[in-house]
Amino acid sequence: MNSAQVKDALHLINTLQQQGLTNSEVQQRLTDNGLTPDTAKNCISEWEKQRKEKKRNAAFVYCGIGVFLLTTGFLFTLLLFNSKTNFSFALYGLTIIGLVLVFKGMIDLLS
């Protein structure tokens, strides 16, 4: 099986999954399109692997942005504490936003 067939199969799998079909139904459609059952199963597992990799990368980005916001909020609070300015947004706003992003990233990593 060449790479063009694999690419076409992965695109077809993505389209069928977006339509709400289960893996067994997708495998049946792939075999109807001329792929062997083993090749169809391998294509489905490759698609799932690529999907999980994208989700994992996005989760790391969420965690990184969240940690950056937490650190920024801490530094702003530290710098603004002795001044007479209001540091509530830095203390509460950035902390809450940062925590939400970190938790979302962790949930995506663990699921």
N, C-alpha and C positions, 0 to 999 in steps of 0.2 A: 504494500500500500504506500503510495507516494505522499509527499507532504501536501500537495494540492487537495487530495481526497480527504486527508485528515483535517485540513483547514475548512473545507466545505462541510464535513461532518460536524465539526465543532460549532460552526455557524448554524447549522440545522438544529443541533441539540439546544443551543441557546434560544433559538426561535421557538422550538417546541416546549421548552421549559417555561418560557414567558407566557405561553398559551395555557399553562396549568397542567400539562401532562405529567404523569408519573414516570419514573425511570424505566419501568417495564414497558410502558406504552411508547416511550422514546426509542427504546431498543427495538421494539417491534417495527416502528416506522423506519428505523435505519436499516433493518434487514429487508424490509419491503423495497428500499431504495437500492439494494444490491450489495450491501455489506454482509460479510459473514457474521454470525452471532458473536464469535470471539473478538473480531475487530470492532463491532458495535459496542461491546462491553468495555473494551480498552479505550475507545473514544469517549465513552461516558465517564470512565474513571479519570481520564485526562482532563475533561471539562470540569469535573468536580475539583480536581487538584488545582487547576488554574483559578477557579472561582474562590477557593479557600485562600490561595496565595494573595489575590487581590484584596480580600476581606482582611487578611492579616496585615498587609501593608497599610491599609486605611486605618486600622486600629492603632498601629504604631504612630501614625501621623496624629491621630486624635490624642493619644497619650502625650506625645511630644509637645503639641500646642497647649494642652492642659497644664503640663509641668511648667512650660514657659510662662503662662499666665499666673500660675501660683507664685513663681519666683518673682515675677514683675510686681505682683500685688504686695508681696512681702517687702521688696525693696522700696516701693513707693511709700508704704506704710512706715517703714523705718526712717526714710528721709523726711517725710512730712510730719512725723510725730511731734517733734519739738517746735515746729513752726505753728503759726496760728491759723493755718488753712485747714479745710475740711478734708479728711482722708478716709471718709466712710466708703466712697466708691472703691478706692484701692483696697481697703480692708475687706469689705463684704462683697462687692460686685465682682472683682477679679478672682477672689477666692471661690465664690460660688460657681462662676463660669468655668474656672479651671478645674474644679472638682467634678463638675458635670461632664466635661470633656474627658477627663482621666477615667471616670467610671464608665463612660460609653466605650472608650477604647478597651478597657479591661473586660467588659462584657463581651465585646466582639472578639477579643483574643481567647477568652475562655469558652466561647460557644462554637 
